[in-house]
Amino acid sequence: MEFRTRPKSNYMLEAEWQELHALTIHWQSDVTFFGDELRFIDLLIDKYFTTLVDKNHIAITKDVTAKLSDIKKTYESLHQKVSIHLQHFENFVADPFASDAFRNEHAALEDELVSFVKNFRDIKRSVFQLTEQVIKDEKEKHLIGR
């Protein structure tokens, strides 16, 4: 699947500030939801930790947890950047000369968010696949009486 940040046009130059503001509010909501999902993923890992570090899963678990750690750092950065960007709306609306800098900031933040979402979906898929395998393994062990 190809991810695009915005329509291939002059959208960023032509968009009204109200549209950019609404989009940023939407981003803030999305980023907050990503934080909730990260907390849920942490709960999954905590619940199945002893099985995840089993010799059958250790290599995959190390890889997934390293990627998860990176995505958490990116999340924290994005969360902060979206909040700062919302604060910059005051300057953008009050000073028309700040428009170019603000629009550049907006475009860069949008690119970062798209990249984050792609990476986040990949790591989420990995965590869920790993957890699914661990649950299946536990069920099999239980069925054969180990």
FIKE-851107 format. One record per atom (N, C-alpha, C): atom name; residue in one letter; y, x, z. Coordinates in Angstrom, 2 decimals, decimal comma, padded with zeros to 5 digits. Layout:
N
+----+----+---------+---------+---------+
| at | aa |       v |       u |       w |
+----+----+---------+---------+---------+
| CA |  a |       Y |       X |       Z |
...
+----+----+---------+---------+---------+
END
This chain:
146
+----+----+---------+---------+---------+
| at | aa |       v |       u |       w |
+----+----+---------+---------+---------+
|  N |  m | -001,17 |  000,84 |  000,00 |
| CA |  m |  000,00 |  000,00 |  000,00 |
|  C |  m |  001,24 |  000,89 |  000,00 |
|  N |  e |  002,18 |  000,59 | -000,86 |
| CA |  e |  003,41 |  001,36 | -000,94 |
|  C |  e |  004,45 |  000,74 | -000,01 |
|  N |  f |  005,11 |  001,58 |  000,76 |
| CA |  f |  006,16 |  001,12 |  001,65 |
|  C |  f |  007,50 |  001,51 |  001,05 |
|  N |  r |  008,36 |  000,54 |  000,94 |
| CA |  r |  009,72 |  000,81 |  000,47 |
|  C |  r |  010,68 |  000,44 |  001,57 |
|  N |  t |  011,74 |  001,19 |  001,66 |
| CA |  t |  012,69 |  000,94 |  002,74 |
|  C |  t |  013,66 | -000,18 |  002,40 |
|  N |  r |  014,02 | -000,29 |  001,15 |
| CA |  r |  014,98 | -001,32 |  000,77 |
|  C |  r |  014,85 | -001,57 | -000,72 |
|  N |  p |  015,39 | -002,68 | -001,17 |
| CA |  p |  015,33 | -002,94 | -002,61 |
|  C |  p |  015,99 | -001,79 | -003,39 |
|  N |  k |  015,48 | -001,54 | -004,57 |
| CA |  k |  016,04 | -000,46 | -005,39 |
|  C |  k |  017,33 | -000,95 | -006,02 |
|  N |  s |  018,37 | -000,95 | -005,23 |
| CA |  s |  019,69 | -001,38 | -005,69 |
|  C |  s |  020,74 | -000,75 | -004,80 |
|  N |  n |  021,91 | -001,27 | -004,86 |
| CA |  n |  023,00 | -000,77 | -004,02 |
|  C |  n |  023,13 | -001,59 | -002,75 |
|  N |  y |  022,02 | -002,11 | -002,28 |
| CA |  y |  022,04 | -002,98 | -001,11 |
|  C |  y |  022,82 | -002,37 |  000,05 |
|  N |  m |  022,53 | -001,11 |  000,35 |
| CA |  m |  023,15 | -000,48 |  001,51 |
|  C |  m |  024,66 | -000,39 |  001,35 |
|  N |  l |  025,15 | -000,28 |  000,13 |
| CA |  l |  026,59 | -000,20 | -000,11 |
|  C |  l |  027,24 | -001,58 | -000,17 |
|  N |  e |  026,46 | -002,58 | -000,55 |
| CA |  e |  027,01 | -003,91 | -000,78 |
|  C |  e |  026,78 | -004,90 |  000,36 |
|  N |  a |  025,86 | -004,61 |  001,24 |
| CA |  a |  025,51 | -005,55 |  002,31 |
|  C |  a |  026,69 | -005,79 |  003,23 |
|  N |  e |  026,83 | -007,02 |  003,63 |
| CA |  e |  027,86 | -007,39 |  004,61 |
|  C |  e |  027,45 | -006,89 |  005,99 |
|  N |  w |  028,42 | -006,63 |  006,84 |
| CA |  w |  028,09 | -006,10 |  008,16 |
|  C |  w |  027,25 | -007,09 |  008,96 |
|  N |  q |  027,44 | -008,40 |  008,71 |
| CA |  q |  026,64 | -009,40 |  009,42 |
|  C |  q |  025,15 | -009,27 |  009,06 |
|  N |  e |  024,87 | -008,97 |  007,79 |
| CA |  e |  023,49 | -008,78 |  007,37 |
|  C |  e |  022,88 | -007,54 |  008,02 |
|  N |  l |  023,66 | -006,48 |  008,05 |
| CA |  l |  023,18 | -005,24 |  008,67 |
|  C |  l |  022,97 | -005,44 |  010,17 |
|  N |  h |  023,86 | -006,20 |  010,79 |
| CA |  h |  023,72 | -006,47 |  012,21 |
|  C |  h |  022,46 | -007,29 |  012,48 |
|  N |  a |  022,24 | -008,33 |  011,70 |
| CA |  a |  021,04 | -009,16 |  011,86 |
|  C |  a |  019,77 | -008,33 |  011,66 |
|  N |  l |  019,79 | -007,46 |  010,68 |
| CA |  l |  018,64 | -006,59 |  010,43 |
|  C |  l |  018,39 | -005,66 |  011,61 |
|  N |  t |  019,44 | -005,12 |  012,18 |
| CA |  t |  019,29 | -004,21 |  013,31 |
|  C |  t |  018,78 | -004,95 |  014,54 |
|  N |  i |  019,23 | -006,17 |  014,76 |
| CA |  i |  018,71 | -006,99 |  015,86 |
|  C |  i |  017,21 | -007,23 |  015,65 |
|  N |  h |  016,82 | -007,47 |  014,42 |
| CA |  h |  015,40 | -007,64 |  014,09 |
|  C |  h |  014,63 | -006,35 |  014,39 |
|  N |  w |  015,21 | -005,21 |  014,02 |
| CA |  w |  014,57 | -003,93 |  014,31 |
|  C |  w |  014,37 | -003,76 |  015,81 |
|  N |  q |  015,40 | -004,12 |  016,58 |
| CA |  q |  015,31 | -003,97 |  018,03 |
|  C |  q |  014,14 | -004,80 |  018,57 |
|  N |  s |  013,99 | -006,01 |  018,07 |
| CA |  s |  012,88 | -006,86 |  018,48 |
|  C |  s |  011,54 | -006,24 |  018,09 |
|  N |  d |  011,45 | -005,72 |  016,87 |
| CA |  d |  010,22 | -005,07 |  016,41 |
|  C |  d |  009,87 | -003,87 |  017,27 |
|  N |  v |  010,86 | -003,05 |  017,55 |
| CA |  v |  010,61 | -001,83 |  018,34 |
|  C |  v |  010,15 | -002,21 |  019,75 |
|  N |  t |  010,73 | -003,24 |  020,32 |
| CA |  t |  010,30 | -003,71 |  021,64 |
|  C |  t |  008,84 | -004,16 |  021,59 |
|  N |  f |  008,47 | -004,88 |  020,52 |
| CA |  f |  007,09 | -005,33 |  020,36 |
|  C |  f |  006,15 | -004,14 |  020,20 |
|  N |  f |  006,57 | -003,10 |  019,45 |
| CA |  f |  005,75 | -001,91 |  019,30 |
|  C |  f |  005,48 | -001,27 |  020,67 |
|  N |  g |  006,49 | -001,29 |  021,53 |
| CA |  g |  006,30 | -000,77 |  022,88 |
|  C |  g |  005,24 | -001,55 |  023,64 |
|  N |  d |  005,26 | -002,89 |  023,47 |
| CA |  d |  004,23 | -003,73 |  024,10 |
|  C |  d |  002,84 | -003,37 |  023,57 |
|  N |  e |  002,76 | -003,17 |  022,26 |
| CA |  e |  001,47 | -002,81 |  021,66 |
|  C |  e |  000,99 | -001,45 |  022,15 |
|  N |  l |  001,89 | -000,52 |  022,31 |
| CA |  l |  001,51 |  000,80 |  022,82 |
|  C |  l |  000,96 |  000,70 |  024,24 |
|  N |  r |  001,57 | -000,15 |  025,06 |
| CA |  r |  001,06 | -000,35 |  026,42 |
|  C |  r | -000,34 | -000,97 |  026,39 |
|  N |  f | -000,58 | -001,90 |  025,46 |
| CA |  f | -001,90 | -002,51 |  025,32 |
|  C |  f | -002,93 | -001,46 |  024,89 |
|  N |  i | -002,55 | -000,61 |  023,96 |
| CA |  i | -003,46 |  000,45 |  023,50 |
|  C |  i | -003,79 |  001,38 |  024,67 |
|  N |  d | -002,81 |  001,69 |  025,49 |
| CA |  d | -003,06 |  002,51 |  026,68 |
|  C |  d | -004,08 |  001,84 |  027,60 |
|  N |  l | -003,96 |  000,52 |  027,75 |
| CA |  l | -004,93 | -000,21 |  028,59 |
|  C |  l | -006,33 | -000,13 |  028,00 |
|  N |  l | -006,45 | -000,26 |  026,69 |
| CA |  l | -007,76 | -000,13 |  026,04 |
|  C |  l | -008,37 |  001,24 |  026,32 |
|  N |  i | -007,57 |  002,26 |  026,14 |
| CA |  i | -008,06 |  003,62 |  026,33 |
|  C |  i | -008,45 |  003,84 |  027,79 |
|  N |  d | -007,62 |  003,35 |  028,71 |
| CA |  d | -007,96 |  003,48 |  030,13 |
|  C |  d | -009,26 |  002,76 |  030,47 |
|  N |  k | -009,44 |  001,55 |  029,94 |
| CA |  k | -010,64 |  000,76 |  030,24 |
|  C |  k | -011,90 |  001,45 |  029,74 |
|  N |  y | -011,83 |  002,06 |  028,58 |
| CA |  y | -013,02 |  002,66 |  027,97 |
|  C |  y | -013,01 |  004,19 |  028,05 |
|  N |  f | -012,19 |  004,73 |  028,93 |
| CA |  f | -012,02 |  006,18 |  028,99 |
|  C |  f | -013,33 |  006,93 |  029,20 |
|  N |  t | -014,13 |  006,50 |  030,15 |
| CA |  t | -015,37 |  007,24 |  030,44 |
|  C |  t | -016,30 |  007,25 |  029,24 |
|  N |  t | -016,33 |  006,16 |  028,49 |
| CA |  t | -017,17 |  006,12 |  027,30 |
|  C |  t | -016,54 |  006,88 |  026,15 |
|  N |  l | -015,21 |  006,85 |  026,08 |
| CA |  l | -014,51 |  007,56 |  025,00 |
|  C |  l | -014,70 |  009,07 |  025,09 |
|  N |  v | -014,86 |  009,59 |  026,31 |
| CA |  v | -015,05 |  011,03 |  026,45 |
|  C |  v | -016,53 |  011,41 |  026,41 |
|  N |  d | -017,37 |  010,44 |  026,12 |
| CA |  d | -018,79 |  010,71 |  025,90 |
|  C |  d | -018,92 |  011,67 |  024,72 |
|  N |  k | -019,98 |  012,47 |  024,72 |
| CA |  k | -020,15 |  013,49 |  023,68 |
|  C |  k | -020,14 |  012,92 |  022,27 |
|  N |  n | -020,52 |  011,65 |  022,11 |
| CA |  n | -020,55 |  011,03 |  020,78 |
|  C |  n | -019,15 |  010,69 |  020,25 |
|  N |  h | -018,18 |  010,60 |  021,15 |
| CA |  h | -016,85 |  010,14 |  020,75 |
|  C |  h | -015,74 |  011,14 |  021,04 |
|  N |  i | -016,05 |  012,25 |  021,67 |
| CA |  i | -015,01 |  013,15 |  022,17 |
|  C |  i | -014,09 |  013,70 |  021,07 |
|  N |  a | -014,65 |  014,11 |  019,95 |
| CA |  a | -013,82 |  014,69 |  018,88 |
|  C |  a | -012,85 |  013,66 |  018,32 |
|  N |  i | -013,35 |  012,47 |  018,07 |
| CA |  i | -012,49 |  011,41 |  017,53 |
|  C |  i | -011,46 |  011,01 |  018,57 |
|  N |  t | -011,88 |  010,93 |  019,83 |
| CA |  t | -010,96 |  010,55 |  020,89 |
|  C |  t | -009,82 |  011,54 |  021,02 |
|  N |  k | -010,13 |  012,83 |  020,94 |
| CA |  k | -009,07 |  013,85 |  021,02 |
|  C |  k | -008,06 |  013,68 |  019,90 |
|  N |  d | -008,55 |  013,46 |  018,69 |
| CA |  d | -007,68 |  013,29 |  017,54 |
|  C |  d | -006,79 |  012,05 |  017,70 |
|  N |  v | -007,40 |  010,95 |  018,09 |
| CA |  v | -006,66 |  009,70 |  018,25 |
|  C |  v | -005,62 |  009,81 |  019,36 |
|  N |  t | -005,99 |  010,40 |  020,49 |
| CA |  t | -005,03 |  010,52 |  021,59 |
|  C |  t | -003,88 |  011,46 |  021,25 |
|  N |  a | -004,15 |  012,49 |  020,47 |
| CA |  a | -003,06 |  013,39 |  020,04 |
|  C |  a | -002,09 |  012,63 |  019,13 |
|  N |  k | -002,63 |  011,87 |  018,20 |
| CA |  k | -001,77 |  011,08 |  017,31 |
|  C |  k | -001,01 |  010,01 |  018,09 |
|  N |  l | -001,68 |  009,42 |  019,06 |
| CA |  l | -001,05 |  008,41 |  019,88 |
|  C |  l |  000,11 |  009,00 |  020,70 |
|  N |  s | -000,08 |  010,20 |  021,20 |
| CA |  s |  000,99 |  010,87 |  021,93 |
|  C |  s |  002,20 |  011,10 |  021,02 |
|  N |  d |  001,95 |  011,53 |  019,79 |
| CA |  d |  003,04 |  011,74 |  018,83 |
|  C |  d |  003,77 |  010,44 |  018,51 |
|  N |  i |  003,00 |  009,37 |  018,33 |
| CA |  i |  003,61 |  008,10 |  017,96 |
|  C |  i |  004,45 |  007,56 |  019,13 |
|  N |  k |  004,03 |  007,83 |  020,36 |
| CA |  k |  004,81 |  007,41 |  021,53 |
|  C |  k |  006,15 |  008,13 |  021,57 |
|  N |  k |  006,15 |  009,41 |  021,24 |
| CA |  k |  007,41 |  010,17 |  021,21 |
|  C |  k |  008,33 |  009,61 |  020,13 |
|  N |  t |  007,77 |  009,31 |  018,98 |
| CA |  t |  008,56 |  008,73 |  017,90 |
|  C |  t |  009,09 |  007,36 |  018,31 |
|  N |  y |  008,26 |  006,58 |  018,98 |
| CA |  y |  008,70 |  005,27 |  019,46 |
|  C |  y |  009,91 |  005,41 |  020,39 |
|  N |  e |  009,82 |  006,31 |  021,36 |
| CA |  e |  010,92 |  006,49 |  022,31 |
|  C |  e |  012,22 |  006,86 |  021,57 |
|  N |  s |  012,10 |  007,74 |  020,60 |
| CA |  s |  013,26 |  008,16 |  019,81 |
|  C |  s |  013,84 |  006,98 |  019,04 |
|  N |  l |  012,97 |  006,21 |  018,38 |
| CA |  l |  013,45 |  005,06 |  017,61 |
|  C |  l |  014,08 |  004,00 |  018,51 |
|  N |  h |  013,47 |  003,77 |  019,64 |
| CA |  h |  014,02 |  002,79 |  020,58 |
|  C |  h |  015,46 |  003,16 |  020,94 |
|  N |  q |  015,66 |  004,42 |  021,23 |
| CA |  q |  016,99 |  004,90 |  021,59 |
|  C |  q |  017,95 |  004,83 |  020,39 |
|  N |  k |  017,48 |  005,23 |  019,21 |
| CA |  k |  018,34 |  005,22 |  018,02 |
|  C |  k |  018,77 |  003,80 |  017,64 |
|  N |  v |  017,88 |  002,84 |  017,75 |
| CA |  v |  018,24 |  001,46 |  017,43 |
|  C |  v |  019,30 |  000,96 |  018,41 |
|  N |  s |  019,14 |  001,27 |  019,68 |
| CA |  s |  020,14 |  000,86 |  020,68 |
|  C |  s |  021,50 |  001,49 |  020,39 |
|  N |  i |  021,50 |  002,76 |  020,07 |
| CA |  i |  022,76 |  003,45 |  019,73 |
|  C |  i |  023,37 |  002,85 |  018,47 |
|  N |  h |  022,53 |  002,57 |  017,49 |
| CA |  h |  023,02 |  001,99 |  016,24 |
|  C |  h |  023,69 |  000,64 |  016,49 |
|  N |  l |  023,12 | -000,15 |  017,37 |
| CA |  l |  023,75 | -001,43 |  017,71 |
|  C |  l |  025,13 | -001,21 |  018,34 |
|  N |  q |  025,24 | -000,18 |  019,15 |
| CA |  q |  026,54 |  000,13 |  019,76 |
|  C |  q |  027,55 |  000,57 |  018,70 |
|  N |  h |  027,07 |  001,20 |  017,65 |
| CA |  h |  027,97 |  001,67 |  016,60 |
|  C |  h |  028,55 |  000,53 |  015,76 |
|  N |  f |  028,01 | -000,67 |  015,88 |
| CA |  f |  028,55 | -001,80 |  015,12 |
|  C |  f |  030,00 | -002,07 |  015,48 |
|  N |  e |  030,35 | -001,90 |  016,74 |
| CA |  e |  031,75 | -002,09 |  017,15 |
|  C |  e |  032,67 | -001,20 |  016,34 |
|  N |  n |  032,31 |  000,08 |  016,23 |
| CA |  n |  033,13 |  001,01 |  015,47 |
|  C |  n |  033,16 |  000,64 |  013,99 |
|  N |  f |  032,02 |  000,23 |  013,48 |
| CA |  f |  031,90 | -000,12 |  012,07 |
|  C |  f |  032,81 | -001,30 |  011,72 |
|  N |  v |  032,81 | -002,31 |  012,55 |
| CA |  v |  033,60 | -003,50 |  012,29 |
|  C |  v |  035,09 | -003,21 |  012,50 |
|  N |  a |  035,41 | -002,40 |  013,50 |
| CA |  a |  036,81 | -002,12 |  013,82 |
|  C |  a |  037,46 | -001,12 |  012,86 |
|  N |  d |  036,66 | -000,21 |  012,31 |
| CA |  d |  037,23 |  000,85 |  011,48 |
|  C |  d |  036,54 |  000,88 |  010,11 |
|  N |  p |  037,21 |  000,34 |  009,10 |
| CA |  p |  036,59 |  000,31 |  007,77 |
|  C |  p |  036,30 |  001,70 |  007,20 |
|  N |  f |  036,99 |  002,72 |  007,71 |
| CA |  f |  036,75 |  004,07 |  007,21 |
|  C |  f |  035,45 |  004,66 |  007,75 |
|  N |  a |  034,93 |  004,04 |  008,80 |
| CA |  a |  033,65 |  004,50 |  009,37 |
|  C |  a |  032,47 |  003,91 |  008,60 |
|  N |  s |  032,75 |  003,09 |  007,61 |
| CA |  s |  031,71 |  002,38 |  006,88 |
|  C |  s |  030,65 |  003,29 |  006,27 |
|  N |  d |  031,07 |  004,35 |  005,58 |
| CA |  d |  030,10 |  005,23 |  004,92 |
|  C |  d |  029,16 |  005,89 |  005,92 |
|  N |  a |  029,73 |  006,41 |  007,00 |
| CA |  a |  028,90 |  007,07 |  008,01 |
|  C |  a |  027,93 |  006,07 |  008,63 |
|  N |  f |  028,42 |  004,88 |  008,91 |
| CA |  f |  027,57 |  003,86 |  009,52 |
|  C |  f |  026,46 |  003,45 |  008,57 |
|  N |  r |  026,79 |  003,23 |  007,32 |
| CA |  r |  025,78 |  002,82 |  006,34 |
|  C |  r |  024,75 |  003,93 |  006,12 |
|  N |  n |  025,18 |  005,17 |  006,15 |
| CA |  n |  024,24 |  006,29 |  006,04 |
|  C |  n |  023,30 |  006,32 |  007,25 |
|  N |  e |  023,87 |  006,11 |  008,43 |
| CA |  e |  023,06 |  006,05 |  009,65 |
|  C |  e |  022,05 |  004,91 |  009,55 |
|  N |  h |  022,51 |  003,77 |  009,07 |
| CA |  h |  021,65 |  002,60 |  008,93 |
|  C |  h |  020,50 |  002,88 |  007,98 |
|  N |  a |  020,80 |  003,48 |  006,85 |
| CA |  a |  019,77 |  003,80 |  005,85 |
|  C |  a |  018,75 |  004,79 |  006,41 |
|  N |  a |  019,24 |  005,81 |  007,11 |
| CA |  a |  018,33 |  006,81 |  007,69 |
|  C |  a |  017,44 |  006,18 |  008,75 |
|  N |  l |  018,01 |  005,31 |  009,57 |
| CA |  l |  017,23 |  004,64 |  010,60 |
|  C |  l |  016,18 |  003,73 |  009,97 |
|  N |  e |  016,55 |  003,06 |  008,92 |
| CA |  e |  015,60 |  002,20 |  008,21 |
|  C |  e |  014,43 |  003,02 |  007,67 |
|  N |  d |  014,72 |  004,18 |  007,10 |
| CA |  d |  013,66 |  005,06 |  006,59 |
|  C |  d |  012,73 |  005,51 |  007,72 |
|  N |  e |  013,32 |  005,85 |  008,86 |
| CA |  e |  012,50 |  006,27 |  010,01 |
|  C |  e |  011,60 |  005,14 |  010,50 |
|  N |  l |  012,15 |  003,93 |  010,53 |
| CA |  l |  011,36 |  002,79 |  010,98 |
|  C |  l |  010,19 |  002,51 |  010,04 |
|  N |  v |  010,43 |  002,60 |  008,76 |
| CA |  v |  009,35 |  002,37 |  007,80 |
|  C |  v |  008,25 |  003,41 |  007,97 |
|  N |  s |  008,63 |  004,65 |  008,14 |
| CA |  s |  007,65 |  005,71 |  008,36 |
|  C |  s |  006,88 |  005,48 |  009,66 |
|  N |  f |  007,60 |  005,10 |  010,71 |
| CA |  f |  006,96 |  004,82 |  012,00 |
|  C |  f |  005,93 |  003,70 |  011,86 |
|  N |  v |  006,32 |  002,61 |  011,22 |
| CA |  v |  005,43 |  001,46 |  011,09 |
|  C |  v |  004,14 |  001,86 |  010,36 |
|  N |  k |  004,28 |  002,63 |  009,30 |
| CA |  k |  003,10 |  003,08 |  008,55 |
|  C |  k |  002,19 |  003,92 |  009,46 |
|  N |  n |  002,76 |  004,89 |  010,16 |
| CA |  n |  001,98 |  005,75 |  011,05 |
|  C |  n |  001,39 |  004,96 |  012,23 |
|  N |  f |  002,17 |  004,03 |  012,74 |
| CA |  f |  001,72 |  003,22 |  013,87 |
|  C |  f |  000,52 |  002,35 |  013,47 |
|  N |  r |  000,59 |  001,77 |  012,30 |
| CA |  r | -000,54 |  000,95 |  011,82 |
|  C |  r | -001,79 |  001,80 |  011,66 |
|  N |  d | -001,63 |  003,02 |  011,17 |
| CA |  d | -002,77 |  003,92 |  011,00 |
|  C |  d | -003,41 |  004,25 |  012,35 |
|  N |  i | -002,59 |  004,59 |  013,34 |
| CA |  i | -003,14 |  004,97 |  014,64 |
|  C |  i | -003,73 |  003,75 |  015,34 |
|  N |  k | -003,11 |  002,60 |  015,17 |
| CA |  k | -003,67 |  001,38 |  015,75 |
|  C |  k | -005,04 |  001,08 |  015,17 |
|  N |  r | -005,15 |  001,21 |  013,88 |
| CA |  r | -006,44 |  000,99 |  013,21 |
|  C |  r | -007,48 |  001,96 |  013,77 |
|  N |  s | -007,11 |  003,22 |  013,94 |
| CA |  s | -008,04 |  004,22 |  014,48 |
|  C |  s | -008,47 |  003,88 |  015,90 |
|  N |  v | -007,53 |  003,49 |  016,73 |
| CA |  v | -007,85 |  003,14 |  018,12 |
|  C |  v | -008,77 |  001,92 |  018,16 |
|  N |  f | -008,48 |  000,93 |  017,36 |
| CA |  f | -009,30 | -000,28 |  017,36 |
|  C |  f | -010,70 |  000,01 |  016,83 |
|  N |  q | -010,81 |  000,83 |  015,79 |
| CA |  q | -012,14 |  001,18 |  015,27 |
|  C |  q | -012,93 |  001,97 |  016,29 |
|  N |  l | -012,28 |  002,90 |  016,96 |
| CA |  l | -012,95 |  003,69 |  017,99 |
|  C |  l | -013,40 |  002,80 |  019,14 |
|  N |  t | -012,52 |  001,92 |  019,58 |
| CA |  t | -012,87 |  001,02 |  020,68 |
|  C |  t | -014,01 |  000,09 |  020,28 |
|  N |  e | -013,96 | -000,40 |  019,06 |
| CA |  e | -015,04 | -001,26 |  018,57 |
|  C |  e | -016,38 | -000,52 |  018,61 |
|  N |  q | -016,39 |  000,74 |  018,18 |
| CA |  q | -017,62 |  001,52 |  018,19 |
|  C |  q | -018,12 |  001,75 |  019,62 |
|  N |  v | -017,20 |  002,03 |  020,52 |
| CA |  v | -017,57 |  002,24 |  021,92 |
|  C |  v | -018,17 |  000,96 |  022,51 |
|  N |  i | -017,58 | -000,17 |  022,22 |
| CA |  i | -018,10 | -001,44 |  022,73 |
|  C |  i | -019,50 | -001,70 |  022,17 |
|  N |  k | -019,68 | -001,43 |  020,89 |
| CA |  k | -021,01 | -001,61 |  020,29 |
|  C |  k | -022,02 | -000,68 |  020,94 |
|  N |  d | -021,63 |  000,57 |  021,17 |
| CA |  d | -022,53 |  001,53 |  021,82 |
|  C |  d | -022,90 |  001,08 |  023,22 |
|  N |  e | -021,91 |  000,58 |  023,98 |
| CA |  e | -022,19 |  000,09 |  025,33 |
|  C |  e | -023,15 | -001,09 |  025,29 |
|  N |  k | -022,95 | -001,99 |  024,33 |
| CA |  k | -023,83 | -003,14 |  024,21 |
|  C |  k | -025,25 | -002,69 |  023,89 |
|  N |  e | -025,40 | -001,75 |  022,97 |
| CA |  e | -026,73 | -001,23 |  022,62 |
|  C |  e | -027,40 | -000,59 |  023,82 |
|  N |  k | -026,66 |  000,22 |  024,58 |
| CA |  k | -027,23 |  000,86 |  025,78 |
|  C |  k | -027,68 | -000,19 |  026,79 |
|  N |  h | -026,87 | -001,22 |  026,93 |
| CA |  h | -027,21 | -002,28 |  027,87 |
|  C |  h | -028,48 | -003,03 |  027,41 |
|  N |  l | -028,57 | -003,27 |  026,11 |
| CA |  l | -029,73 | -004,01 |  025,57 |
|  C |  l | -031,04 | -003,21 |  025,68 |
|  N |  i | -030,94 | -001,88 |  025,54 |
| CA |  i | -032,17 | -001,08 |  025,64 |
|  C |  i | -032,41 | -000,60 |  027,07 |
|  N |  g | -031,55 | -000,97 |  028,00 |
| CA |  g | -031,78 | -000,72 |  029,41 |
|  C |  g | -031,41 |  000,66 |  029,91 |
|  N |  r | -030,45 |  001,30 |  029,33 |
| CA |  r | -030,02 |  002,63 |  029,81 |
|  C |  r | -029,04 |  002,52 |  030,91 |
+----+----+---------+---------+---------+
END
